[in-house]
Amino acid sequence: MKPKGFVRRTRQREVILEVLRGTDCHPTADWVYQEVRKEMPHVSLGTIYRNLKTLSEHGEIQELAYGSTHSRFDARAHSHYHFVCEECGAIDDLDMEAVVELEDQVEKLGGYQVKSHRLEFYGLCPQCVQEKQAKAN
């Protein structure tokens, strides 16, 4: 019997993980597809989508779904927050101790067992703030 969280390692999954771990952006499946094709030219977009879903379901990566827009993917599967720029669409990782503190507080409310949570911050990234300030001057 396979252990919980076990996902069989295939060549496609290894290349997808390598691509995701090699970038600090939070790419779409289409971007991952284009990158994987550089190493595996005959891979299909459907294969990329299926493997991203499998990796996400098994906790190997995070899928960041933002309503009607395309999902983005993050190789950093551990709990952390994100900042989403409303101007350019950039997504940045925010490592904050509050992740553990918030989960502990929820569990102390009585009887809850937190497996994970998600929180995003929205606004303007530093680059967009600078561009906006430069335009105003």
C-alpha positions as YAML, in Angstrom:
chain: A
units: angstrom
residues:
- id: 1
  name: MET
  ca: [0.00, 0.00, 0.00]
- id: 2
  name: LYS
  ca: [1.26, 3.48, -0.91]
- id: 3
  name: PRO
  ca: [1.77, 5.96, 1.95]
- id: 4
  name: LYS
  ca: [-0.63, 8.92, 2.12]
- id: 5
  name: GLY
  ca: [0.75, 11.79, 0.09]
- id: 6
  name: PHE
  ca: [2.79, 9.43, -2.07]
- id: 7
  name: VAL
  ca: [2.83, 10.37, -5.73]
- id: 8
  name: ARG
  ca: [4.56, 8.12, -8.23]
- id: 9
  name: ARG
  ca: [7.55, 9.87, -9.79]
- id: 10
  name: THR
  ca: [7.30, 10.01, -13.55]
- id: 11
  name: ARG
  ca: [9.63, 11.78, -15.95]
- id: 12
  name: GLN
  ca: [6.93, 14.39, -16.68]
- id: 13
  name: ARG
  ca: [6.38, 15.11, -12.97]
- id: 14
  name: GLU
  ca: [10.12, 15.38, -12.35]
- id: 15
  name: VAL
  ca: [10.53, 17.90, -15.18]
- id: 16
  name: ILE
  ca: [7.48, 19.89, -14.03]
- id: 17
  name: LEU
  ca: [8.87, 20.05, -10.48]
- id: 18
  name: GLU
  ca: [12.28, 21.05, -11.83]
- id: 19
  name: VAL
  ca: [10.69, 23.87, -13.87]
- id: 20
  name: LEU
  ca: [8.64, 25.12, -10.91]
- id: 21
  name: ARG
  ca: [11.57, 24.95, -8.51]
- id: 22
  name: GLY
  ca: [13.72, 26.84, -11.01]
- id: 23
  name: THR
  ca: [11.57, 29.98, -10.98]
- id: 24
  name: ASP
  ca: [10.51, 32.41, -8.30]
- id: 25
  name: CYS
  ca: [7.46, 33.53, -10.27]
- id: 26
  name: HIS
  ca: [4.16, 31.73, -9.85]
- id: 27
  name: PRO
  ca: [3.53, 30.52, -13.40]
- id: 28
  name: THR
  ca: [0.39, 29.38, -15.17]
- id: 29
  name: ALA
  ca: [0.04, 25.88, -16.59]
- id: 30
  name: ASP
  ca: [0.63, 27.33, -20.07]
- id: 31
  name: TRP
  ca: [3.97, 28.80, -18.98]
- id: 32
  name: VAL
  ca: [4.96, 25.49, -17.37]
- id: 33
  name: TYR
  ca: [3.96, 23.72, -20.60]
- id: 34
  name: GLN
  ca: [6.20, 25.97, -22.71]
- id: 35
  name: GLU
  ca: [9.14, 25.40, -20.36]
- id: 36
  name: VAL
  ca: [8.66, 21.63, -20.13]
- id: 37
  name: ARG
  ca: [8.47, 21.39, -23.93]
- id: 38
  name: LYS
  ca: [12.06, 22.63, -24.11]
- id: 39
  name: GLU
  ca: [13.11, 19.34, -22.53]
- id: 40
  name: MET
  ca: [10.19, 17.16, -23.64]
- id: 41
  name: PRO
  ca: [8.99, 18.49, -27.02]
- id: 42
  name: HIS
  ca: [6.17, 15.95, -27.43]
- id: 43
  name: VAL
  ca: [4.48, 16.50, -24.07]
- id: 44
  name: SER
  ca: [0.85, 17.62, -24.31]
- id: 45
  name: LEU
  ca: [-0.82, 20.49, -22.48]
- id: 46
  name: GLY
  ca: [-3.31, 17.96, -21.06]
- id: 47
  name: THR
  ca: [-0.43, 15.99, -19.54]
- id: 48
  name: ILE
  ca: [0.85, 19.18, -17.89]
- id: 49
  name: TYR
  ca: [-2.58, 20.00, -16.45]
- id: 50
  name: ARG
  ca: [-3.10, 16.43, -15.13]
- id: 51
  name: ASN
  ca: [0.33, 16.31, -13.53]
- id: 52
  name: LEU
  ca: [0.00, 19.77, -11.96]
- id: 53
  name: LYS
  ca: [-3.34, 18.67, -10.47]
- id: 54
  name: THR
  ca: [-1.82, 15.42, -9.15]
- id: 55
  name: LEU
  ca: [1.19, 17.22, -7.66]
- id: 56
  name: SER
  ca: [-1.10, 19.77, -6.03]
- id: 57
  name: GLU
  ca: [-3.46, 17.11, -4.62]
- id: 58
  name: HIS
  ca: [-0.49, 15.29, -3.07]
- id: 59
  name: GLY
  ca: [0.95, 18.43, -1.47]
- id: 60
  name: GLU
  ca: [4.05, 18.59, -3.69]
- id: 61
  name: ILE
  ca: [3.12, 22.06, -5.01]
- id: 62
  name: GLN
  ca: [0.48, 24.72, -4.30]
- id: 63
  name: GLU
  ca: [-2.21, 25.67, -6.78]
- id: 64
  name: LEU
  ca: [-3.17, 29.31, -6.42]
- id: 65
  name: ALA
  ca: [-6.64, 29.78, -7.90]
- id: 66
  name: TYR
  ca: [-7.88, 33.34, -8.19]
- id: 67
  name: GLY
  ca: [-11.49, 33.19, -9.30]
- id: 68
  name: SER
  ca: [-12.00, 33.26, -13.05]
- id: 69
  name: THR
  ca: [-8.35, 33.81, -13.93]
- id: 70
  name: HIS
  ca: [-5.93, 30.98, -14.65]
- id: 71
  name: SER
  ca: [-4.49, 29.11, -11.70]
- id: 72
  name: ARG
  ca: [-0.89, 29.81, -10.84]
- id: 73
  name: PHE
  ca: [1.48, 27.26, -9.33]
- id: 74
  name: ASP
  ca: [4.04, 27.44, -6.54]
- id: 75
  name: ALA
  ca: [6.78, 24.87, -5.92]
- id: 76
  name: ARG
  ca: [6.92, 25.97, -2.28]
- id: 77
  name: ALA
  ca: [4.27, 23.67, -0.84]
- id: 78
  name: HIS
  ca: [4.74, 24.69, 2.81]
- id: 79
  name: SER
  ca: [2.35, 27.22, 4.33]
- id: 80
  name: HIS
  ca: [3.18, 30.79, 3.42]
- id: 81
  name: TYR
  ca: [1.35, 33.90, 2.30]
- id: 82
  name: HIS
  ca: [1.27, 35.69, -1.02]
- id: 83
  name: PHE
  ca: [1.05, 39.29, -2.16]
- id: 84
  name: VAL
  ca: [-0.79, 39.80, -5.46]
- id: 85
  name: CYS
  ca: [-0.13, 43.02, -7.38]
- id: 86
  name: GLU
  ca: [-3.38, 44.37, -8.80]
- id: 87
  name: GLU
  ca: [-1.46, 46.40, -11.39]
- id: 88
  name: CYS
  ca: [1.01, 43.98, -13.03]
- id: 89
  name: GLY
  ca: [-0.28, 40.64, -11.71]
- id: 90
  name: ALA
  ca: [2.98, 39.67, -9.98]
- id: 91
  name: ILE
  ca: [2.66, 37.24, -7.09]
- id: 92
  name: ASP
  ca: [5.31, 37.37, -4.37]
- id: 93
  name: ASP
  ca: [5.89, 34.96, -1.49]
- id: 94
  name: LEU
  ca: [5.63, 36.40, 2.01]
- id: 95
  name: ASP
  ca: [7.29, 34.34, 4.72]
- id: 96
  name: MET
  ca: [5.74, 35.38, 8.00]
- id: 97
  name: GLU
  ca: [5.61, 33.70, 11.40]
- id: 98
  name: ALA
  ca: [1.91, 34.53, 11.58]
- id: 99
  name: VAL
  ca: [1.15, 31.36, 9.60]
- id: 100
  name: VAL
  ca: [1.79, 29.13, 12.61]
- id: 101
  name: GLU
  ca: [0.39, 31.64, 15.10]
- id: 102
  name: LEU
  ca: [-2.94, 31.94, 13.28]
- id: 103
  name: GLU
  ca: [-3.34, 28.18, 12.97]
- id: 104
  name: ASP
  ca: [-2.58, 27.77, 16.69]
- id: 105
  name: GLN
  ca: [-5.16, 30.44, 17.58]
- id: 106
  name: VAL
  ca: [-7.88, 28.76, 15.51]
- id: 107
  name: GLU
  ca: [-7.17, 25.40, 17.15]
- id: 108
  name: LYS
  ca: [-7.39, 27.03, 20.60]
- id: 109
  name: LEU
  ca: [-10.92, 28.26, 19.78]
- id: 110
  name: GLY
  ca: [-12.09, 24.78, 20.61]
- id: 111
  name: GLY
  ca: [-12.00, 21.47, 18.83]
- id: 112
  name: TYR
  ca: [-10.65, 22.61, 15.47]
- id: 113
  name: GLN
  ca: [-7.81, 20.81, 13.74]
- id: 114
  name: VAL
  ca: [-6.25, 23.05, 11.09]
- id: 115
  name: LYS
  ca: [-4.70, 21.22, 8.15]
- id: 116
  name: SER
  ca: [-3.92, 24.35, 6.16]
- id: 117
  name: HIS
  ca: [-5.13, 27.85, 5.42]
- id: 118
  name: ARG
  ca: [-4.63, 30.42, 2.73]
- id: 119
  name: LEU
  ca: [-4.40, 34.19, 2.87]
- id: 120
  name: GLU
  ca: [-3.43, 36.61, 0.12]
- id: 121
  name: PHE
  ca: [-2.71, 40.31, 0.29]
- id: 122
  name: TYR
  ca: [-3.67, 42.54, -2.63]
- id: 123
  name: GLY
  ca: [-2.32, 45.92, -3.66]
- id: 124
  name: LEU
  ca: [0.66, 47.27, -5.59]
- id: 125
  name: CYS
  ca: [4.09, 45.64, -5.72]
- id: 126
  name: PRO
  ca: [7.17, 47.84, -5.04]
- id: 127
  name: GLN
  ca: [7.90, 48.22, -8.76]
- id: 128
  name: CYS
  ca: [4.36, 49.39, -9.56]
- id: 129
  name: VAL
  ca: [4.43, 51.78, -6.58]
- id: 130
  name: GLN
  ca: [7.66, 53.33, -7.91]
- id: 131
  name: GLU
  ca: [6.24, 53.60, -11.44]
- id: 132
  name: LYS
  ca: [3.08, 55.24, -10.11]
- id: 133
  name: GLN
  ca: [5.11, 57.69, -8.02]
- id: 134
  name: ALA
  ca: [7.37, 58.51, -11.00]
- id: 135
  name: LYS
  ca: [4.31, 59.27, -13.16]
- id: 136
  name: ALA
  ca: [2.88, 61.52, -10.44]
- id: 137
  name: ASN
  ca: [6.07, 63.64, -10.27]
...
